[in-house]
Amino acid sequence: MNKLLFSLTSLALMACGTGKQAPIDREALVGRNNPQVTAFDSLSSLSVGNGEFAFTVDATGLQTFPEQYKQGVPLGTQSQWGWHEFANPDKYTHDETLKEYDFGRGKKELYSTQFNEAGRQKEAANWFRVNPHRLHLGVVGFELQDGATPAQFTEVSQTLDLWKGVIKSRFTLDGVPYNVQTSCHPQHDMIAARVESKAHTGINFRFPYPTGGHSDNACNWQENDKHSTTIVSQDDRSAVLKRQLDATTYYVTIRWEGKAALAEKSENYFVLTPSDDVFAFTCAFTPDAPSTETATAEQTQHAVADYWTAFWKNGAAVDFSQCTDVRAKELERRVVLSQYLLAIQCAGSVPPQETGLTYNSWFGKFHLEMIWWHQAQFALWNRGELLDRTLGWYEQVEPVAREIAKRQGFDGVRWMKMTDPSGTEAPSKVGSFLIWQQPHFIYLAELLYRANPSPEMIQKYNRLVQETAEFMYSFATYDELEGRFVLKGAIPAQETLRAAETINPPFELSYWHFAMQTAQKWRERAGEKRNLQWDEMIDKLSPLAYNDDRLYLAAETATDTYKDIRFTSDHMAVLGSVGILPINKLIREDYMKNTLHWIWDNWNWGKTWGWDYPMTAMNAARLGEPEKAVGALLMDKRTNTYLVNGHNYQDGRLRVYLPGNGGLLTAVAMMCAGWDGCETVNPGFPKDGTWNVRWEGLKPMP
């Protein structure tokens, strides 16, 4: 018996990652999950990047076949700064997108929305939805003979070396072998490529006009007369190109090693032709002036290798190699690839769009209700600096958020839903009425403080934490008859519900409770007194509504939640009330378990999104159902598909969906490291002996 107890204790310590386990071999962990590509496949493109900029390639290691990939994972070149606006000759103003609504709060509220009726307001709303839009900065690929196709390539072998941040591509074309290495500088928006081939194939640089499309690769190749690319300087080792698209200007600086010649083939189309068997070049994209970065391709590769080695060594790590459950290998692959993808696509100076820096969705704009899904994981995986890099953007757009709250008659700041770096609110018949993006700022600031509990962190974020909470308090309505605070006049996270008829959606209630409590903690940390009005609201928030079967409703007003498919499709946001958030006095654990079980057995899973699976997993873990937690993460559904490159595929429109990747990492961190007050080892994994999960460096959730 003593031996058995000793063995179980040792296993627990190893699994928890806090005992004297052998260090995880991180290079082996990462290396065994390197993506391998052996054929041209539009869903298997690979990317390099640095959080501010990303470059996606086909099996040639460059962007040789963008047309063949545009309906897959497109070959994008995108940045956080690269935006464009079409002309506005009719001088539409944002005020023209506003419409009055009455949600029973004793006032009229102005929302930036879409219009069904023809006229100037509809045209203005459409213009502000499309503008600004994110740019494809330029295609860089091999210059092949006209009519060349991927079918002509043989012996294709491509690997993304995650540990060193380089894509290595080998193939044969017309009997001639090629060896290509592609990387992205960690501090500059610059790619580096090294090509070995006796074919001396040229490298083309082609520049599109934007499409302004909702979801596409942002490449309009039919409008060459609307933009220009000019050589502003050139010598025998470099050239600077100036791009002009209406009022938008940016620069492309190309530097090469060895003998080569750059020539303009046609409008917005240049070809760099080498004369040597080994040829290397860099290509930098900059918004205001030509790049002054002179690092060679080799020097860039060294800098890239140093950066990525440090990234993998210094962050957290989770090793599934000692698990015997057959699903563990796939879960490890998803976890490793998601860390890489989120670091290159979602760790910039502004929040990320849902498709990152790969291609445009929602015109390239980002959604603030998604920032938690993209970036909460950074703080939990010991990479808080990547979250901190983005969160400072809120300070820049505070005046816009304050004006939104003011025009609607609320205090504080109301964070916009769909926006761009300027903070301009994109008109939307759904997005403008969401509120669950509001407490995200408080939650993310709290994660940063927990990772670095310092006076500097309080000083940096406390003011906006308080302003965010001011809005939340003023948004809640006090029902004097029933002596409670209610939430109404909003579209909840489950977007199938309507603002005018929805009262007390469960996730938002639970989130208000958590965020207002957290804002009070920040007041105390800053040496301020608690706000007594906030304490009253926390104490009197409405509990979650339930039906006769003890199942929580999609809203207090959604009494047909379990009869109407409209309420059992889209996000099962009720599960976010416990999981994303700690359980609170508004919720009964047994009723929430009932709700989880019903959803598991009956939900319309074909109408879900990628982050619904980690949300379900976190709910199950908190409720002591680890089998369901693992089962949710690996549920065999279309929107829970992870491609060879690690991207979370949704459908034909969203072939990339990074909130799913971020949610996965957040869920796994919680399933390993637990949450405040949790004393169970690896609480999100079954205790049947098949999930010996080892981890290092993870932080617990609140």
C-alpha positions in Angstrom: 0.0 0.0 0.0 2.8 2.4 0.9 4.5 1.7 -2.5 1.2 2.4 -4.3 0.7 5.7 -2.4 4.3 6.7 -3.2 3.8 5.9 -6.9 0.5 7.8 -7.1 2.1 10.8 -5.3 5.0 10.8 -7.7 2.7 10.6 -10.7 0.6 13.5 -9.4 3.7 15.7 -8.9 4.9 14.9 -12.4 1.5 15.6 -14.0 1.1 18.8 -12.2 4.3 20.2 -13.4 5.2 21.6 -10.0 7.1 18.7 -8.6 10.6 17.4 -9.3 9.9 16.1 -12.7 12.6 15.9 -15.3 12.6 19.1 -17.4 10.6 18.9 -20.6 12.8 18.5 -23.7 11.3 21.6 -25.4 13.2 21.3 -28.6 12.0 17.8 -29.1 8.5 18.7 -28.1 8.4 21.5 -30.7 10.3 19.7 -33.4 8.1 16.6 -33.5 5.2 18.9 -34.3 6.9 20.7 -37.3 4.3 20.9 -40.1 5.3 18.8 -43.2 3.9 19.5 -46.7 4.5 17.2 -49.6 2.2 18.6 -52.2 0.5 21.8 -53.3 -2.6 22.1 -51.2 -4.4 25.5 -50.8 -5.2 24.7 -47.2 -1.6 23.8 -46.3 0.2 27.1 -46.8 2.7 28.1 -44.1 3.5 31.5 -42.6 6.4 33.4 -41.0 5.9 36.6 -39.0 6.5 38.6 -35.9 3.1 39.8 -34.6 3.2 43.0 -36.5 3.7 41.4 -39.9 3.2 38.0 -41.6 4.0 36.5 -44.9 2.3 33.3 -46.1 3.8 31.0 -48.7 2.9 28.0 -50.9 5.0 24.9 -51.4 7.6 26.9 -53.3 8.5 28.8 -50.1 7.3 32.0 -51.8 4.0 33.3 -53.1 4.2 31.7 -56.6 0.6 30.6 -57.0 -1.7 33.1 -55.2 -4.6 32.4 -57.5 -4.6 28.7 -56.7 -4.5 29.5 -53.0 -7.0 32.4 -52.7 -9.9 30.1 -51.7 -7.8 28.2 -49.3 -5.4 29.7 -46.8 -4.4 32.7 -49.0 -0.8 33.8 -49.6 -1.0 37.1 -47.7 1.5 39.8 -46.9 -0.2 41.8 -44.2 0.8 44.2 -41.4 -0.8 46.0 -38.5 -0.2 49.4 -40.2 -1.1 48.6 -43.8 -4.6 50.1 -44.3 -6.4 51.9 -47.1 -9.5 54.0 -47.7 -11.4 54.4 -51.0 -12.2 58.0 -51.9 -15.2 59.6 -50.1 -16.4 62.1 -52.7 -19.8 62.3 -51.2 -18.3 63.3 -47.8 -20.1 60.8 -45.7 -19.7 61.4 -42.0 -19.8 58.9 -39.2 -22.7 60.7 -37.6 -24.8 59.7 -40.6 -24.5 56.1 -39.5 -26.3 56.8 -36.2 -29.8 55.7 -35.4 -31.9 56.3 -32.2 -33.1 53.3 -30.1 -35.2 53.2 -27.0 -34.4 50.2 -24.7 -36.6 51.3 -21.9 -33.9 53.2 -19.9 -35.7 56.5 -20.1 -33.7 57.9 -22.9 -32.9 57.7 -26.6 -29.6 56.0 -27.4 -27.6 56.5 -30.6 -26.1 53.4 -32.2 -23.9 53.1 -35.4 -25.9 50.7 -37.4 -26.8 49.4 -40.9 -29.8 50.5 -42.7 -32.3 48.6 -44.9 -33.8 51.7 -46.4 -32.1 53.1 -49.5 -30.6 56.6 -49.1 -27.7 58.5 -47.7 -27.6 56.8 -44.3 -27.4 53.4 -45.8 -24.6 54.6 -48.2 -22.7 56.2 -45.3 -23.0 53.0 -43.2 -21.8 50.9 -46.1 -18.8 53.2 -46.6 -17.7 53.1 -43.0 -18.0 49.3 -42.9 -15.7 48.9 -45.8 -13.3 51.7 -44.9 -10.6 51.5 -43.9 -9.7 48.0 -45.0 -6.5 46.1 -44.6 -4.0 45.9 -47.5 -2.2 43.0 -49.1 1.2 44.7 -49.3 2.5 42.7 -52.2 3.1 39.2 -53.7 6.7 37.9 -53.8 7.0 34.7 -55.8 9.0 32.8 -58.5 8.7 34.2 -62.0 7.7 31.2 -64.0 6.8 30.7 -67.7 3.2 31.7 -68.6 0.9 28.8 -68.0 3.1 27.1 -65.4 1.1 25.1 -62.8 1.7 23.3 -59.5 1.3 20.0 -61.4 4.7 20.6 -63.0 6.5 20.4 -59.7 7.9 17.2 -58.3 9.7 16.0 -55.2 7.9 18.6 -53.1 9.1 18.6 -49.5 8.5 21.5 -47.2 9.0 21.9 -43.4 8.3 24.7 -41.0 11.1 24.5 -38.5 9.3 26.0 -35.5 12.3 26.0 -33.2 14.2 28.3 -35.6 11.3 30.1 -37.3 12.3 29.2 -40.9 10.4 27.5 -43.7 12.5 25.0 -45.7 11.2 24.1 -49.1 12.6 21.6 -51.6 11.1 20.8 -55.0 12.1 20.0 -58.6 10.9 21.9 -61.6 11.8 21.0 -65.2 14.4 18.5 -63.8 16.2 21.2 -61.8 16.1 21.0 -58.0 15.4 24.0 -55.8 16.2 24.6 -52.1 14.5 27.6 -50.5 14.6 29.0 -47.0 12.2 31.7 -45.9 12.0 33.7 -42.7 10.7 36.9 -41.2 12.8 39.4 -39.2 11.6 39.4 -35.5 11.7 43.2 -35.2 11.2 44.5 -38.7 8.4 43.9 -41.3 10.9 42.2 -43.6 11.2 38.8 -45.1 14.5 37.0 -46.0 14.8 34.3 -48.6 17.7 32.1 -49.7 17.4 30.2 -53.0 19.7 27.5 -54.3 19.1 26.5 -57.9 20.9 26.3 -61.2 17.8 27.5 -62.9 18.4 31.2 -61.9 14.6 31.7 -61.8 13.6 35.3 -61.2 11.7 36.6 -58.2 8.6 38.7 -59.0 7.2 41.5 -56.9 3.6 42.2 -57.8 1.3 44.7 -56.2 -2.5 44.6 -56.2 -5.1 47.2 -55.7 -7.4 46.5 -52.7 -10.8 44.9 -53.2 -12.7 46.3 -50.2 -14.2 42.8 -50.0 -15.7 41.4 -46.8 -13.7 38.1 -46.8 -10.9 37.7 -49.4 -7.2 37.9 -50.1 -7.6 41.7 -50.8 -6.1 41.4 -54.3 -7.7 43.2 -57.2 -5.5 42.7 -60.2 -7.8 44.5 -62.7 -7.3 48.1 -61.6 -3.7 48.9 -62.4 -4.7 52.5 -63.4 -5.8 53.2 -59.8 -2.4 52.7 -58.1 1.3 53.0 -58.9 4.6 51.5 -58.0 7.7 53.5 -58.9 11.4 52.9 -58.4 12.6 55.8 -56.2 16.2 54.6 -55.9 18.3 51.7 -57.2 21.8 50.4 -57.3 23.4 47.0 -58.1 22.5 45.6 -54.7 19.2 47.2 -53.8 16.1 49.1 -54.9 13.3 51.1 -53.2 9.8 51.0 -54.6 7.2 53.6 -53.6 3.6 52.4 -53.5 0.8 54.9 -54.1 -2.9 53.9 -53.7 -5.1 56.9 -53.5 -4.1 58.7 -50.3 -2.1 55.7 -49.0 1.7 55.5 -49.5 4.1 52.8 -48.4 7.6 51.6 -49.4 9.1 48.3 -50.4 12.9 48.0 -50.0 14.6 45.1 -51.7 18.2 44.1 -51.0 20.1 41.2 -52.6 23.4 39.5 -52.4 25.2 38.4 -55.6 24.7 39.5 -59.1 21.1 40.2 -60.1 19.0 42.7 -62.1 15.7 44.3 -61.3 13.4 45.3 -64.1 9.9 46.5 -64.4 7.9 44.0 -66.4 4.6 45.9 -66.4 2.6 48.3 -64.2 3.0 47.3 -60.6 5.1 44.2 -61.6 8.8 43.9 -61.1 11.2 40.9 -61.6 14.6 40.4 -59.9 16.7 37.9 -62.0 19.7 36.4 -60.3 22.9 35.2 -62.1 24.2 32.9 -59.4 23.3 29.4 -58.2 22.9 30.7 -54.7 20.9 33.8 -54.3 19.6 35.6 -51.2 17.4 38.7 -50.8 15.4 40.6 -48.2 12.2 42.5 -48.8 11.1 45.1 -46.2 7.7 46.9 -46.1 7.5 50.2 -44.3 4.7 52.8 -44.0 6.4 56.2 -43.9 9.9 56.0 -45.4 12.1 53.4 -47.0 13.6 50.8 -44.6 17.1 51.5 -43.3 17.5 47.9 -42.1 20.6 46.5 -43.7 20.7 42.9 -42.2 21.5 40.3 -44.8 19.4 37.2 -45.4 21.9 35.2 -43.4 22.0 37.7 -40.5 18.2 37.8 -40.5 18.0 34.0 -40.3 20.3 34.1 -37.2 18.2 36.8 -35.6 15.1 34.8 -36.3 16.6 31.6 -34.9 17.6 33.4 -31.7 14.1 34.9 -31.3 12.2 31.7 -31.8 14.6 29.6 -29.6 14.0 32.1 -26.8 10.3 32.1 -27.4 10.0 28.4 -27.0 12.5 28.3 -24.0 11.0 31.1 -22.0 7.2 30.5 -22.4 5.3 27.7 -20.8 5.3 24.2 -22.3 2.9 21.2 -22.2 4.2 17.7 -23.1 1.7 15.0 -23.9 4.3 12.4 -24.9 3.7 10.2 -21.8 -0.1 10.1 -22.4 -1.5 6.8 -23.8 -4.8 8.1 -24.9 -4.8 8.0 -28.7 -6.0 11.6 -28.9 -3.1 13.1 -27.0 -0.8 13.3 -30.0 -3.2 15.4 -32.0 -3.9 17.6 -29.0 -0.2 18.3 -28.6 0.1 19.2 -32.3 -2.7 21.7 -32.0 -1.2 23.2 -28.9 2.3 23.7 -30.3 1.1 25.0 -33.7 -1.4 27.4 -32.0 1.4 29.0 -29.9 3.3 29.7 -33.1 0.4 31.0 -35.1 -0.8 33.4 -32.4 2.7 34.8 -31.8 3.1 35.6 -35.5 -0.5 36.7 -36.2 -2.0 38.1 -33.0 0.8 39.8 -31.0 1.0 43.2 -32.4 0.5 46.8 -31.4 -3.3 46.7 -32.2 -5.8 43.9 -31.6 -5.8 41.1 -34.2 -8.5 40.4 -36.8 -10.1 36.9 -36.6 -8.0 35.7 -39.6 -4.9 37.4 -38.3 -2.4 38.6 -40.9 -3.2 36.0 -43.4 -6.2 37.4 -45.3 -9.1 39.7 -44.7 -12.3 38.9 -42.9 -14.8 41.7 -42.1 -12.7 43.9 -44.3 -9.5 43.3 -42.3 -11.0 44.9 -39.2 -10.7 43.4 -35.7 -13.4 42.5 -33.2 -12.9 43.5 -29.6 -15.1 40.7 -28.3 -12.5 38.4 -29.7 -9.4 39.8 -28.1 -9.9 37.7 -25.0 -9.9 34.6 -27.2 -6.9 35.6 -29.1 -4.7 36.9 -26.3 -5.7 35.8 -22.8 -3.5 32.8 -23.4 -0.4 34.9 -23.6 -0.5 35.8 -19.9 -1.3 32.2 -18.9 1.6 30.8 -21.0 4.1 33.1 -19.4 4.2 35.5 -22.4 2.5 38.4 -20.9 4.6 40.9 -22.7 2.8 39.9 -26.0 -0.5 40.8 -24.4 0.9 44.0 -22.9 2.1 45.0 -26.3 -1.5 45.1 -27.6 -3.4 46.3 -24.5 -1.8 49.8 -24.7 -3.9 50.4 -27.8 -6.9 51.0 -25.7 -5.3 54.1 -24.3 -5.1 55.5 -27.8 -8.7 55.0 -28.7 -10.2 56.0 -25.3 -11.5 59.3 -26.7 -13.6 57.4 -29.3 -14.9 55.0 -26.7 -15.8 57.8 -24.3 -17.8 59.5 -27.1 -19.7 56.3 -27.8 -20.7 56.1 -24.1 -21.6 59.8 -24.0 -23.8 59.8 -27.1 -25.8 56.9 -25.6 -26.1 58.6 -22.2 -23.7 56.3 -20.2 -20.7 57.1 -18.1 -17.1 56.0 -18.7 -16.0 54.4 -21.9 -17.8 51.9 -24.1 -15.4 49.8 -26.1 -16.3 49.4 -29.7 -16.9 46.0 -31.2 -15.7 46.1 -34.9 -13.0 48.6 -35.5 -9.6 49.4 -36.9 -6.4 51.1 -35.5 -8.2 54.5 -35.3 -10.9 53.1 -33.1 -13.7 54.1 -35.5 -16.8 52.1 -34.8 -17.9 50.1 -37.8 -21.6 50.3 -38.3 -23.4 47.0 -37.6 -26.9 45.8 -36.9 -25.3 43.3 -34.5 -21.9 44.4 -33.4 -22.8 47.9 -32.1 -25.2 46.2 -29.6 -22.8 43.7 -28.1 -21.6 44.3 -24.6 -19.4 41.3 -23.7 -16.3 43.0 -25.2 -16.6 45.6 -22.4 -15.3 43.6 -19.4 -12.5 42.0 -21.5 -10.2 44.9 -20.8 -10.6 44.4 -17.0 -10.1 40.6 -17.3 -6.9 41.0 -19.5 -5.5 43.7 -17.3 -6.1 41.4 -14.3 -4.2 38.6 -16.1 -1.3 40.9 -16.7 -1.3 42.0 -13.0 -1.3 38.4 -11.8 1.7 37.7 -14.1 3.5 40.8 -12.9 1.9 42.1 -9.6 3.6 45.5 -9.5 2.7 49.1 -8.8 3.8 49.9 -12.4 1.1 47.6 -13.7 -1.6 49.2 -11.5 -0.4 52.7 -12.6 -0.5 51.6 -16.3 -4.0 50.2 -16.5 -6.0 51.2 -13.4 -7.5 54.3 -14.9 -9.0 52.5 -17.8 -10.1 49.6 -15.6 -12.1 52.2 -13.6 -13.5 53.9 -16.7 -14.6 50.6 -18.1 -16.4 49.7 -14.9 -18.0 53.1 -14.8 -19.8 52.3 -18.1 -20.7 48.8 -16.9 -22.4 50.3 -13.7 -24.3 52.9 -15.7 -25.4 50.4 -18.3 -27.1 48.1 -15.8 -30.7 49.1 -14.9 -32.0 48.9 -11.4 -35.5 47.3 -11.2 -37.0 49.0 -8.1 -40.0 46.8 -8.1 -37.9 43.6 -7.7 -34.9 45.2 -6.0 -32.3 43.9 -8.5 -30.1 45.1 -11.4 -30.8 43.8 -14.9 -29.0 43.9 -18.2 -31.1 44.7 -21.2 -30.9 46.5 -24.5 -28.0 44.4 -25.8 -27.3 41.5 -28.1 -25.5 38.8 -26.1 -22.6 36.6 -27.1 -25.2 34.2 -28.4 -26.0 36.5 -31.3 -29.2 34.8 -32.4 -31.0 36.8 -29.6 -32.3 40.3 -30.3 -31.4 43.5 -28.4 -35.0 44.8 -28.0 -36.3 41.6 -26.4 -33.4 40.2 -24.4 -33.1 40.7 -20.7 -30.4 39.2 -18.5 -28.3 37.0 -20.8 -26.4 34.6 -18.5 -22.8 35.0 -19.6 -23.0 38.8 -19.5 -24.5 38.7 -16.0 -21.7 36.5 -14.8 -19.1 38.6 -16.5 -20.5 41.8 -15.0 -20.3 40.2 -11.6 -16.7 39.1 -12.1 -15.4 42.3 -13.8 -17.0 44.7 -11.2 -15.5 42.7 -8.4 -12.2 42.8 -10.1 -12.4 46.6 -10.7 -13.0 47.0 -6.9 -9.8 45.0 -6.3 -7.9 47.3 -8.5 -9.2 50.3 -6.5 -7.9 48.7 -3.3 -4.6 47.9 -4.9 -4.3 51.6 -6.0 -5.0 52.7 -2.4 -8.5 53.9 -3.3 -11.8 53.2 -1.4 -14.2 50.7 -2.8 -17.1 52.2 -4.7 -20.2 51.5 -2.6 -22.6 51.8 -5.5 -20.7 49.1 -7.4 -20.8 46.9 -4.3 -24.6 47.3 -4.2 -24.8 46.3 -7.9 -22.6 43.3 -7.3 -24.8 42.3 -4.4 -28.1 42.8 -6.3 -27.3 41.5 -9.8 -30.0 39.2 -11.1 -29.3 35.5 -10.7 -29.2 33.4 -13.9 -32.7 32.4 -15.0 -33.7 28.8 -15.4 -36.6 26.7 -16.5 -38.6 24.0 -14.7 -36.0 21.4 -15.7 -33.3 23.3 -13.8 -31.6 24.3 -17.1 -30.2 27.8 -17.4 -31.9 29.9 -20.2 -30.2 31.8 -23.0 -31.8 34.8 -21.4 -34.4 35.5 -18.8 -36.7 36.4 -21.7 -35.8 33.3 -23.8 -38.2 31.0 -22.1 -38.3 28.6 -25.1 -34.5 28.1 -25.0 -34.7 24.4 -25.2 -37.6 24.3 -27.7 -36.6 26.8 -30.3 -33.6 26.0 -32.5 -32.7 29.7 -32.7 -31.7 29.4 -29.0 -29.8 26.1 -29.4 -27.6 27.3 -32.3 -24.6 29.6 -32.5 -22.5 30.0 -29.3 -23.7 28.1 -26.2 -22.7 31.3 -24.2 -24.4 30.1 -21.1 -21.5 27.8 -20.5 -19.1 30.7 -20.5 -20.8 31.8 -17.2 -18.7 29.2 -15.5 -15.4 28.2 -17.1 -14.2 31.4 -18.7 -15.3 32.8 -15.4 -15.2 31.5 -11.8 -18.5 30.3 -10.4 -20.3 33.0 -8.4 -23.4 33.5 -6.2 -25.6 34.1 -9.3 -25.2 30.4 -10.3 -26.0 27.0 -8.9 -23.4 24.4 -9.7 -26.0 21.6 -10.1 -28.1 23.6 -12.5 -25.0 24.5 -14.5 -24.1 20.8 -14.7 -27.6 20.0 -15.9 -27.2 22.6 -18.6 -23.8 21.3 -19.7 -25.2 17.8 -20.0 -28.2 18.9 -22.1 -26.0 21.0 -24.4 -23.6 18.1 -24.8 -26.3 15.8 -25.9 -28.6 18.1 -27.8 -26.9 21.2 -29.1 -27.0 22.1 -32.8 -23.2 21.5 -33.0 -23.2 22.1 -36.8 -23.9 25.8 -36.0 -21.0 26.5 -33.7 -17.7 28.3 -33.9 -14.1 27.3 -33.1 -14.0 28.9 -29.6 -17.2 27.1 -28.5 -15.2 23.9 -28.0 -12.7 25.4 -25.5 -15.5 27.3 -23.8 -17.3 24.0 -23.3 -14.0 22.4 -22.1 -13.4 25.1 -19.5 -17.0 24.8 -18.3 -16.6 21.0 -17.9 -13.3 21.3 -16.2 -14.6 23.7 -13.6 -17.6 21.4 -13.0 -15.4 18.4 -12.4 -16.0 16.6 -15.7 -12.6 16.2 -17.3 -13.7 13.5 -19.8 -16.0 16.1 -21.3 -13.3 18.7 -21.2 -11.0 16.6 -23.3 -13.8 15.5 -25.4 -14.9 19.0 -26.2 -11.4 20.0 -27.3 -11.2 17.1 -29.7 -14.8 16.8 -30.8 -15.0 15.7 -34.4 -16.9 18.7 -35.9 -16.1 20.8 -39.0 -15.6 24.0 -36.9 -13.2 22.1 -34.7 -10.9 21.1 -37.5 -7.2 22.0 -37.3 -5.3 22.0 -40.6 -1.8 20.7 -41.2 -0.5 24.3 -40.6 -2.5 24.5 -37.3 -5.2 26.8 -38.5 -8.7 26.3 -37.1 -10.9 25.8 -40.2 -14.6 26.9 -40.0 -16.1 26.9 -43.4 -15.6 28.1 -47.0 -15.5 31.7 -45.9 -13.4 31.3 -42.7 -10.6 28.9 -43.5 -8.6 30.5 -40.7 -10.1 31.3 -37.3 -7.5 32.3 -34.7 -10.0 32.7 -31.8 -10.3 29.0 -31.9 -6.5 28.6 -31.5 -6.4 31.0 -28.7 -9.3 29.4 -26.9 -7.6 26.1 -27.2 -4.4 27.4 -25.4 -6.4 29.1 -22.7 -8.4 25.9 -22.0 -5.3 23.7 -21.9 -3.6 26.1 -19.5 -6.6 26.0 -17.2 -7.0 22.2 -17.5 -3.3 21.8 -16.4 -2.7 24.7 -13.9 -6.3 25.0 -12.7 -7.7 28.2 -11.2 -7.8 30.1 -7.9 -8.8 27.7 -5.1 -8.4 24.6 -7.2 -6.4 21.9 -5.5 -6.8 19.1 -8.0 -3.8 18.1 -10.1 -4.4 18.7 -13.8 -8.1 19.2 -13.1 -9.1 19.2 -16.7 -7.7 15.7 -17.6 -9.2 12.3 -16.7 -7.6 10.4 -13.9 -7.8 7.0 -15.6 -4.0 6.8 -16.1 -4.1 7.7 -19.8 -3.4 11.4 -19.4 0.0 11.9 -17.8 0.3 15.5 -18.9 3.6 17.2 -18.0 3.8 21.0 -18.0 6.0 23.9 -17.0 5.4 27.6 -16.5 1.6 27.9 -16.9 -0.4 30.3 -14.7 -3.7 29.4 -13.1 -6.9 31.3 -14.2 -8.9 33.4 -11.8 
